[in-house]
Amino acid sequence: DQTMIEELFIAPESAMPMQSVAEAKAHAGRGIIGDRYCARKGTFSVFRASVKQKGRREPGRQITLVAAEGIEQALIMNGIKALDSLGNFRRNVVLRGVPAAELQASVGREIKLGQECVVFVHRQCMPCLYLERYLSREGLVEATWECPGVSCEVVTSGTIRVGDTVSIGETVDEERVDCGEAHGRKEYMVPPSKRTKRMRDAANAAVSAALPRLLDVDPGGVVRALEAHQALGIKLFARPKRFRRGEAATERFCWMVLIFVALLVVITACQKVREWYERQVTT
């Protein structure tokens, strides 16, 4: 069976619903025209720094592909409610007819979409808590860890359409692969359930340490990411230690005041009881 494009999706802005389209124009070096990552307005755009070219953006976040069967099977196997649309998984191109394992193993290869467009696979996408909360599907991260899709660079511009055939190249060029700074860290490549406390702390520290640089490069992107995560109750950046120490000291002081007041109330009550008792005895 041939691999085909079953659906195409774009979202103009961060956190906006994905829109189904019959065809889309992929622009080399940018992405799909009209999509938030092409315009650098995605929730995670601010974090996409190249690991090979300092100061440049990660090339592999221009267009994303996912195998439909992989997501569908993962949800069924883990007892998770099916998605109303595979577009809700927030990948641009939904493929039908390719095993998820084969697509995930295509890192370092070129993939031809239709008659014109060619993309290069830089890395696997990583399921995230943001998407799990966004879709209200508890357990989605772990369930889709082996089939989350791939992130690609548009190498050759072209129009891609629903129903187009897709072919994965045989040649692997690892020298071209740029997985980005975040995905170059090993703790991100381990499912959350298998991460040690040290891994979690290292991941949180890395994100927080990058905050000053990210604010210099793209302050609007930082705000966008913060707002998107806060809307779902997710803490994106850990507060600096100096603030956490101050908060801890304030909390301890409040507890001390509360205890002092409680003791004062108890002492006052005891005095009142004693005075009442003495009056009863004298009478």
C-alpha positions as CSV (number, residue, x, y, z in Angstrom):
1,D,0.0,0.0,0.0
2,Q,1.1,3.5,-0.8
3,T,1.6,6.1,1.9
4,M,-0.7,9.1,1.3
5,I,-1.5,12.4,2.9
6,E,-4.8,11.9,4.6
7,E,-5.2,15.4,6.1
8,L,-3.4,18.7,6.3
9,F,-3.6,21.2,9.2
10,I,-2.4,24.7,10.0
11,A,-3.0,27.1,12.9
12,P,-2.3,30.8,12.4
13,E,-1.5,31.5,16.0
14,S,-0.3,29.8,19.2
15,A,-2.9,27.7,20.9
16,M,-5.5,28.3,18.2
17,P,-7.5,25.3,16.9
18,M,-6.0,23.5,13.9
19,Q,-7.7,24.2,10.6
20,S,-8.1,21.5,8.1
21,V,-7.1,22.5,4.5
22,A,-7.2,20.6,1.2
23,E,-3.8,21.9,0.1
24,A,-1.0,24.1,1.5
25,K,2.1,25.8,0.2
26,A,5.3,24.8,1.8
27,H,8.1,27.4,1.6
28,A,11.7,26.2,1.7
29,G,13.4,27.3,4.9
30,R,10.2,28.5,6.5
31,G,7.4,26.0,6.7
32,I,3.7,26.0,5.6
33,I,2.4,29.4,4.7
34,G,-0.3,30.4,7.1
35,D,0.9,28.2,9.9
36,R,2.1,29.6,13.3
37,Y,5.6,28.1,13.1
38,C,6.2,29.5,9.6
39,A,5.4,32.9,11.1
40,R,7.4,32.0,14.3
41,K,4.3,32.5,16.4
42,G,4.1,29.0,17.8
43,T,3.9,28.2,21.5
44,F,7.3,26.7,21.4
45,S,8.9,28.9,18.7
46,V,11.0,30.7,21.3
47,F,12.7,27.5,22.4
48,R,13.7,26.3,18.9
49,A,17.4,27.2,18.8
50,S,19.9,25.4,16.6
51,V,22.4,23.1,18.2
52,K,24.8,23.4,15.3
53,Q,24.5,27.0,14.3
54,K,24.6,29.2,17.4
55,G,22.2,32.2,17.2
56,R,20.2,30.5,14.5
57,R,16.8,28.9,14.8
58,E,16.3,25.1,14.8
59,P,15.6,24.2,11.1
60,G,13.5,21.1,12.0
61,R,10.4,22.9,13.4
62,Q,9.1,24.1,10.1
63,I,6.6,21.3,9.3
64,T,5.5,18.2,11.3
65,L,4.4,14.8,10.1
66,V,2.6,12.0,12.0
67,A,1.3,8.5,11.2
68,A,-2.4,8.3,11.7
69,E,-2.4,4.5,12.5
70,G,0.2,5.1,15.2
71,I,-1.9,7.6,17.1
72,E,-5.1,5.7,16.7
73,Q,-3.6,2.4,18.0
74,A,-1.8,4.1,20.9
75,L,-5.0,5.7,22.2
76,I,-6.9,2.4,21.9
77,M,-4.2,0.3,23.6
78,N,-4.0,2.8,26.5
79,G,-7.8,3.2,26.9
80,I,-7.7,6.9,26.0
81,K,-10.7,8.5,24.4
82,A,-10.2,9.0,20.6
83,L,-9.6,12.5,19.3
84,D,-12.4,14.2,17.5
85,S,-9.9,14.9,14.7
86,L,-6.2,13.9,14.3
87,G,-5.6,17.6,13.8
88,N,-6.1,17.9,17.5
89,F,-2.7,16.2,17.9
90,R,-1.4,19.5,16.4
91,R,0.8,18.0,13.6
92,N,0.6,19.6,10.1
93,V,0.6,16.5,7.9
94,V,-1.3,13.3,8.8
95,L,-0.1,10.3,6.8
96,R,-2.0,7.1,6.2
97,G,-0.3,3.8,5.2
98,V,3.1,4.2,6.9
99,P,3.9,2.3,10.1
100,A,4.6,4.7,13.0
101,A,7.9,3.0,13.7
102,E,9.1,3.6,10.1
103,L,8.2,7.2,10.2
104,Q,9.9,7.7,13.6
105,A,13.0,6.0,12.2
106,S,13.2,8.5,9.3
107,V,15.4,11.0,11.1
108,G,18.2,12.0,8.7
109,R,16.2,11.1,5.6
110,E,14.4,13.2,3.1
111,I,10.7,12.7,2.5
112,K,8.9,13.7,-0.7
113,L,5.4,15.0,-0.2
114,G,3.4,15.0,-3.4
115,Q,5.1,16.0,-6.7
116,E,7.1,19.0,-5.6
117,C,7.8,19.4,-1.9
118,V,10.7,17.7,-0.2
119,V,11.4,17.9,3.6
120,F,14.3,16.7,5.7
121,V,13.6,15.0,9.0
122,H,15.7,16.4,11.8
123,R,14.2,14.8,14.9
124,Q,11.3,13.1,16.4
125,C,8.6,15.2,18.0
126,M,8.2,14.8,21.7
127,P,4.8,14.4,23.4
128,C,4.4,17.1,26.0
129,L,2.3,17.8,29.1
130,Y,1.0,21.0,27.4
131,L,-0.7,18.9,24.7
132,E,-2.0,16.4,27.2
133,R,-3.7,19.2,29.2
134,Y,-4.8,21.0,26.1
135,L,-6.7,17.9,24.9
136,S,-7.8,16.8,28.4
137,R,-6.4,13.3,27.7
138,E,-4.7,12.1,30.8
139,G,-1.8,9.7,29.9
140,L,-1.4,11.0,26.4
141,V,2.3,11.7,26.8
142,E,3.2,8.1,27.8
143,A,0.7,6.6,25.4
144,T,2.1,8.3,22.3
145,W,5.8,8.3,23.2
146,E,6.7,5.9,20.5
147,C,4.6,7.5,17.7
148,P,4.5,11.3,18.2
149,G,5.6,12.2,14.7
150,V,8.6,13.9,13.3
151,S,9.8,17.5,12.9
152,C,11.2,18.5,9.5
153,E,12.8,21.3,7.5
154,V,11.3,22.2,4.2
155,V,14.1,21.7,1.6
156,T,12.2,22.2,-1.6
157,S,9.2,24.4,-1.8
158,G,5.9,23.1,-3.3
159,T,2.2,22.6,-3.0
160,I,1.1,19.6,-1.0
161,R,-2.4,18.3,-1.2
162,V,-4.7,15.8,0.6
163,G,-4.4,12.5,-1.3
164,D,-0.8,13.1,-2.5
165,T,1.5,10.1,-2.3
166,V,4.5,10.2,0.1
167,S,7.9,8.5,-0.3
168,I,10.6,8.2,2.4
169,G,14.2,8.3,1.0
170,E,16.6,5.5,1.7
171,T,19.8,7.6,2.3
172,V,20.5,8.7,5.8
173,D,22.6,11.9,6.3
174,E,23.3,12.2,10.0
175,E,25.6,15.2,9.4
176,R,22.6,17.3,8.4
177,V,20.6,16.5,11.5
178,D,20.1,19.4,13.8
179,C,17.9,18.3,16.7
180,G,17.9,21.7,18.4
181,E,19.3,22.6,21.8
182,A,16.3,21.3,23.9
183,H,16.2,17.9,22.2
184,G,20.0,17.5,22.4
185,R,19.6,16.9,26.2
186,K,19.2,13.2,27.1
187,E,16.6,13.8,29.8
188,Y,14.1,15.0,27.2
189,M,14.4,11.7,25.4
190,V,13.3,9.6,28.3
191,P,9.6,9.1,29.0
192,P,8.4,11.1,32.1
193,S,7.6,7.9,34.0
194,K,11.2,6.8,33.7
195,R,12.9,10.1,34.5
196,T,14.8,10.2,37.7
197,K,14.6,13.2,40.1
198,R,18.1,14.3,38.8
199,M,16.8,14.2,35.2
200,R,13.7,16.3,36.1
201,D,15.8,18.8,38.1
202,A,18.3,19.1,35.2
203,A,15.5,19.7,32.7
204,N,13.9,22.3,34.8
205,A,17.2,24.0,35.5
206,A,18.1,24.1,31.8
207,V,14.8,25.8,30.9
208,S,15.1,28.3,33.7
209,A,18.8,29.1,32.9
210,A,17.8,29.9,29.3
211,L,15.2,32.5,30.3
212,P,17.5,35.6,30.2
213,R,18.8,34.7,26.8
214,L,15.3,33.9,25.5
215,L,14.0,37.3,26.8
216,D,16.8,39.0,24.8
217,V,16.1,37.1,21.6
218,D,12.3,36.9,21.6
219,P,10.5,38.5,24.6
220,G,7.2,38.2,22.8
221,G,7.8,34.5,22.4
222,V,8.5,34.0,26.1
223,V,5.2,35.8,27.0
224,R,3.3,33.6,24.5
225,A,4.8,30.4,25.9
226,L,4.1,31.5,29.5
227,E,0.5,32.5,28.7
228,A,-0.2,29.2,26.9
229,H,1.1,27.1,29.7
230,Q,-0.4,29.1,32.5
231,A,-3.8,28.8,30.9
232,L,-3.5,25.1,31.5
233,G,-2.0,25.3,35.0
234,I,1.5,24.4,33.9
235,K,4.5,26.0,35.5
236,L,7.0,26.6,32.7
237,F,9.9,28.4,34.4
238,A,11.1,27.8,38.0
239,R,11.4,31.0,40.0
240,P,15.0,32.1,40.8
241,K,16.4,30.7,44.1
242,R,16.6,34.2,45.6
243,F,12.9,34.6,45.2
244,R,12.1,31.1,46.4
245,R,14.2,31.7,49.5
246,G,12.3,34.9,50.2
247,E,9.0,33.2,49.7
248,A,10.1,30.4,52.1
249,A,11.2,33.0,54.7
250,T,7.9,34.8,54.3
251,E,5.9,31.5,54.7
252,R,7.9,30.6,57.9
253,F,7.2,34.1,59.3
254,C,3.5,33.8,58.6
255,W,3.4,30.4,60.3
256,M,5.3,31.8,63.4
257,V,2.8,34.7,63.6
258,L,-0.1,32.2,63.3
259,I,1.3,30.0,66.1
260,F,1.9,33.1,68.3
261,V,-1.6,34.3,67.9
262,A,-3.0,30.8,68.6
263,L,-0.9,30.6,71.8
264,L,-2.1,34.0,72.8
265,V,-5.7,33.0,72.3
266,V,-5.2,29.8,74.3
267,I,-3.5,31.8,77.2
268,T,-6.2,34.4,77.2
269,A,-8.9,31.7,77.3
270,C,-7.1,29.9,80.2
271,Q,-7.0,33.2,82.1
272,K,-10.7,33.8,81.6
273,V,-11.5,30.3,82.7
274,R,-9.4,30.7,85.8
275,E,-11.0,34.0,86.7
276,W,-14.5,32.5,86.3
277,Y,-13.5,29.5,88.5
278,E,-12.1,31.8,91.2
279,R,-15.4,33.8,91.2
280,Q,-17.4,30.6,91.6
281,V,-15.2,29.5,94.5
282,T,-15.5,32.8,96.4
283,T,-19.3,32.8,96.0
